[in-house]
Amino acid sequence: MAKIRNAKPKTSSGGYNRVFNNEVIGKLIQKVQSTVISNGNELEKIIQKEANTIDNLDEFLLPKSIASKTGAFLCPKNVIKSSKYKLKGHEPDLIVFEISKCNKNCYIIELKDGDNFDTKKSGGEYTNLEIFKNHLGSQIAFITNFFICSFNQSNKEMIVKGFKGTFTIDNVMTGRELCNLLGIDYEAIIETRKQDAEDNVAYFTDELVKIPLINYKIFAIKNNHIEENDFYDDELD
C-alpha cells in the first residue's frame, strides 16, 4: 500500500484548505487523497514484482517463444503500450497469459483496489475491456476473455453489485483468484499492505497532533472549554 509520508501531491487550488479553513490541515488531507489515488499503482507494482513478468510482448507472442513456455505470465500496461498490440486509450492494466500443453488462455484484466463505482464509469470500463479483447483476441492463438478484478473483495456477487451489474459474474475476478492464476501469495500481499496501513495511521496521527488547532480541539474535548478562533486562517475567508 502507498504511504502517506511518501506522497508528493501536485499543487492544488486550495480546496482542502478552504474546507478546513486551515492550510496545514488542508495539506495533510491532500497528501491522504494523493495516497488513495496512488494505491492502485502501488498494488500493480507489488503484483508485478511477485509474478513472472513479460518485458517484451512482441517477442513473447512469437510462435517459437510460446512453444517453449508453460505457466502463467503477466504483461503490465506499459509493456502492452510499447508493443504492436497496443490500442490507444483501451489498454488494460494487465494481461495474463496461461500456457499449458493442452490450452492457451489470455486474461485481459482491469485491476481495482475498490469495488464500488458509478454506472457511467462501470460502463466505460466494460466497453474498453471488450474493445481490447476483440482487438487482441483476433491476433493471437489464445482463448481470450476479459475481467474486472476487485483485489480486496472475496465475494464475486458483491463485485457485480459494486459495478452496478455492468459485469456478469463470469467477467469478475477476486484478488485471490488473480493471485492463484499467477501462482503468487495473496495473503502475503495483504499482510504487506497492512503494514503500510499501520505506518499511515502512525504518520497521520503524528502529523495531526502537531497542528495547534487540533491540539487545542483535543484539549477542549477533555476540558470542555477553549478559545479557538486564533487557529483558523483568516486569509482563506
C-alpha positions in Angstrom: 0.0 0.0 0.0 1.2 3.5 -0.7 2.4 5.5 2.3 1.1 9.0 3.2 4.6 10.1 4.3 5.9 9.5 0.7 3.1 11.3 -1.0 4.0 14.3 -3.2 0.7 15.8 -4.3 0.5 18.2 -7.2 -0.1 21.8 -6.5 -3.9 22.2 -5.8 -6.3 25.1 -6.0 -6.5 25.1 -2.2 -9.9 23.3 -1.9 -8.9 21.3 1.1 -7.5 24.4 2.8 -10.9 26.1 2.4 -12.8 23.1 3.6 -11.0 23.3 6.9 -10.1 27.0 6.8 -6.6 25.8 7.8 -3.7 25.4 5.4 -1.8 22.9 7.4 -4.8 20.6 7.8 -5.6 21.1 4.1 -2.1 20.0 3.0 -2.2 16.9 5.2 -5.6 15.8 3.8 -4.3 16.5 0.3 -1.4 14.1 1.0 -4.0 11.5 2.1 -6.0 11.9 -1.1 -2.8 11.7 -3.2 -2.0 8.4 -1.4 -5.5 7.0 -2.2 -5.0 7.7 -5.9 -1.6 6.1 -6.0 -2.7 3.0 -4.1 -3.8 1.2 -7.3 -0.5 1.8 -9.0 1.3 0.6 -5.9 -0.8 -2.6 -5.9 0.1 -3.3 -9.6 3.8 -2.9 -8.7 3.6 -5.4 -5.9 1.9 -8.0 -8.1 4.4 -7.4 -11.0 7.3 -7.9 -8.6 5.9 -11.3 -7.5 4.8 -12.6 -10.9 6.6 -13.9 -14.0 6.5 -10.6 -15.8 6.8 -10.1 -19.6 9.1 -7.3 -20.6 8.6 -7.6 -24.4 5.1 -8.6 -25.6 6.0 -8.8 -29.3 8.8 -11.3 -28.6 6.8 -13.3 -26.0 3.9 -13.9 -28.5 6.2 -15.2 -31.3 5.1 -18.9 -32.0 8.6 -20.2 -31.2 8.6 -18.4 -27.9 5.2 -19.6 -26.9 6.0 -23.2 -27.8 8.9 -23.2 -25.2 6.8 -21.9 -22.3 4.4 -23.2 -19.7 2.9 -21.4 -16.7 1.3 -18.0 -16.2 2.9 -14.8 -17.4 1.9 -11.2 -16.6 2.2 -8.4 -19.1 1.8 -4.9 -17.5 0.2 -1.9 -19.2 3.5 -0.1 -20.0 4.7 -3.2 -21.9 1.4 -3.5 -23.7 1.6 0.1 -24.8 5.0 -0.3 -26.2 4.0 -3.4 -28.3 2.4 -3.8 -31.7 -0.7 -5.0 -29.9 -1.4 -1.6 -28.3 -4.7 0.1 -28.9 -4.5 3.7 -27.8 -6.8 4.6 -24.9 -8.0 1.0 -24.5 -5.0 -0.8 -23.0 -5.9 -2.7 -19.8 -3.9 -2.7 -16.5 -2.5 -6.1 -17.2 -2.8 -9.2 -19.3 -2.2 -12.7 -18.0 -1.2 -15.5 -20.5 -1.7 -19.0 -19.1 0.1 -21.7 -21.2 -0.1 -25.4 -20.8 0.4 -28.4 -23.1 -3.3 -28.5 -23.8 -4.5 -24.9 -23.5 -3.6 -21.3 -24.1 -5.7 -18.8 -22.3 -5.4 -15.0 -22.3 -7.0 -12.9 -19.4 -7.4 -9.2 -20.1 -7.7 -7.6 -16.7 -8.6 -4.2 -15.2 -7.3 -4.2 -11.6 -9.2 -2.3 -8.9 -8.5 -1.7 -5.3 -12.1 -0.9 -4.6 -15.4 -2.5 -5.8 -18.0 0.3 -5.9 -18.2 2.6 -9.0 -20.8 4.7 -10.6 -22.8 3.4 -13.6 -21.1 5.6 -16.2 -17.6 4.6 -15.1 -18.5 0.9 -14.9 -19.9 1.1 -18.4 -16.7 2.7 -19.7 -14.6 0.0 -18.1 -16.7 -2.7 -19.7 -16.5 -1.1 -23.1 -12.8 -0.6 -23.0 -12.1 -4.2 -22.0 -14.5 -5.6 -24.6 -12.9 -3.5 -27.4 -9.4 -4.6 -26.4 -10.4 -8.2 -26.1 -11.8 -8.2 -29.7 -8.6 -6.3 -30.8 -6.1 -8.7 -29.2 -8.1 -11.9 -29.5 -8.3 -11.6 -33.3 -4.5 -11.6 -33.5 -3.3 -14.3 -31.1 -3.9 -18.1 -30.9 -5.3 -17.9 -27.3 -8.8 -18.3 -25.8 -9.3 -14.7 -24.8 -11.6 -13.1 -22.3 -11.7 -10.0 -20.1 -12.2 -9.5 -16.4 -12.6 -6.7 -13.8 -10.6 -7.7 -10.7 -11.5 -6.2 -7.3 -8.4 -7.2 -5.3 -9.9 -6.8 -1.8 -13.3 -8.3 -2.4 -13.8 -12.0 -1.9 -17.4 -12.1 -2.9 -17.9 -12.1 -6.7 -21.6 -11.2 -6.3 -20.6 -8.1 -4.4 -18.2 -7.1 -7.2 -21.1 -7.5 -9.7 -23.2 -5.3 -7.5 -20.4 -2.7 -7.0 -20.2 -2.3 -10.7 -23.9 -1.8 -11.0 -24.5 -5.1 -12.8 -22.4 -3.9 -15.8 -20.2 -7.0 -15.5 -21.7 -10.5 -15.2 -20.3 -12.9 -12.6 -18.3 -14.6 -15.5 -16.4 -11.4 -16.0 -15.4 -10.6 -12.5 -12.4 -11.9 -10.6 -11.3 -11.7 -6.9 -7.8 -10.8 -5.9 -7.3 -14.3 -4.6 -8.3 -15.7 -8.0 -5.8 -13.4 -9.7 -3.0 -14.5 -7.3 -3.9 -18.2 -7.8 -3.7 -17.7 -11.5 -0.3 -16.1 -11.3 1.0 -18.5 -8.6 1.7 -15.8 -6.1 0.8 -15.5 -2.4 -2.4 -13.4 -1.9 -2.1 -13.4 1.9 1.5 -12.1 1.8 0.4 -9.2 -0.4 -2.4 -8.4 2.0 -0.1 -8.5 5.0 2.5 -6.2 3.3 -0.2 -3.7 2.7 -1.5 -3.9 6.3 2.0 -3.0 7.5 1.9 0.1 5.3 -1.6 0.9 6.7 -0.2 0.8 10.2 2.5 3.3 9.1 -0.2 5.5 7.6 -2.1 5.6 10.9 1.1 6.4 12.8 2.2 9.2 10.4 -1.3 10.7 10.1 -1.9 10.9 13.8 1.7 12.2 14.4 1.2 15.0 11.8 -2.3 15.8 13.0 -1.3 16.4 16.7 1.5 18.7 15.5 -1.2 21.2 14.4 -2.0 23.7 17.1 -5.7 23.8 16.3 -6.1 20.1 16.6 -4.2 20.0 19.8 -6.5 22.7 21.3 -9.5 20.8 20.0 -8.3 17.7 21.8 -7.8 19.8 24.9 -11.3 21.3 24.5 -12.8 17.8 24.4 -11.0 16.9 27.6 -11.7 20.1 29.4 -14.9 21.3 27.7 -13.7 24.8 27.1 -11.3 26.6 24.7 -11.0 29.7 22.6 -10.1 28.5 19.1 -10.5 31.5 16.8 -6.8 32.2 16.6 -6.1 28.8 15.0 -8.0 29.4 11.7 -6.5 31.0 8.6 -8.2 34.4 8.2 -6.6 34.8 4.7 -8.7 31.8 3.5 -12.0 33.5 4.3 
